[in-house]
Amino acid sequence: MEQEKGNFRGRVFGGFNRHDVIGYIETLAAERNGLLKENSELRGRISELEESGSDTSEEARRALEEARALLRSLREEYEALCADIRINTSHADGELKGISSRLSGINDTLSSAGEKLRAIEEQLNGDEE
């Protein structure tokens, strides 16, 4: 005569049904083995990720160093270009001042020539009368 007791059927005399207990232990053992296998696979995956993570970290570090080197190079080029622009601007400013001075001189010469032409014109007009 067997009675149900939890997961095991109880017996009136002698405790639990032996087949139920063995089946339960086998089920637990199979679950345990499955969990151990999953645990081992996950640990292996963690190791792979850690290794690839260190590779990725190394790649990221190298990329950062390359970016810094490129930035330094660009900064140096920028500074050189700024210096060239300052020099060229200074030269152009000097040339513009020279041109402005010459144009002012030409303007003065033209004004003087215009005055001389008016004077000559007045003389010629005065001689006709």
ZIZITA-V131629 format. One record per residue. N is the residue number from 1. PHI is phi as a letter, one per 40 degrees, with the letter a starting at -180 (999 if undefined). BURIAL is b if it has 24 or more other C-alpha atoms within 12 Angstrom, else e. Layout:
# ZIZITA-V131629
N|PHI|BURIAL  N|PHI|BURIAL
This chain:
# ZIZITA-V131629
1|999|e  2|b|e  3|b|e  4|c|e  5|b|e  6|g|e  7|c|e  8|b|e  9|c|e  10|c|e  11|b|e  12|c|e  13|b|e  14|g|e  15|g|e  16|c|e  17|c|e  18|c|e  19|c|e  20|c|e  21|c|e  22|c|e  23|c|e  24|c|e  25|c|e  26|c|e  27|c|e  28|c|e  29|c|e  30|c|e  31|c|e  32|d|e  33|c|e  34|c|e  35|c|e  36|c|e  37|c|e  38|c|e  39|c|e  40|c|e  41|c|e  42|c|e  43|c|e  44|c|e  45|c|e  46|c|e  47|c|e  48|c|e  49|c|e  50|c|e  51|c|e  52|c|e  53|c|e  54|c|e  55|c|e  56|c|e  57|c|e  58|c|e  59|c|e  60|c|e  61|c|e  62|c|e  63|c|e  64|c|e  65|c|e  66|c|e  67|c|e  68|c|e  69|c|e  70|c|e  71|c|e  72|c|e  73|c|e  74|c|e  75|c|e  76|c|e  77|c|e  78|c|e  79|c|e  80|c|e  81|c|e  82|c|e  83|c|e  84|c|e  85|c|e  86|c|e  87|c|e  88|c|e  89|c|e  90|c|e  91|c|e  92|c|e  93|c|e  94|c|e  95|c|e  96|c|e  97|c|e  98|c|e  99|c|e  100|c|e  101|c|e  102|c|e  103|c|e  104|c|e  105|c|e  106|c|e  107|c|e  108|c|e  109|c|e  110|c|e  111|c|e  112|c|e  113|c|e  114|c|e  115|c|e  116|c|e  117|c|e  118|c|e  119|c|e  120|c|e  121|c|e  122|c|e  123|c|e  124|c|e  125|c|e  126|c|e  127|c|e  128|c|e  129|c|e
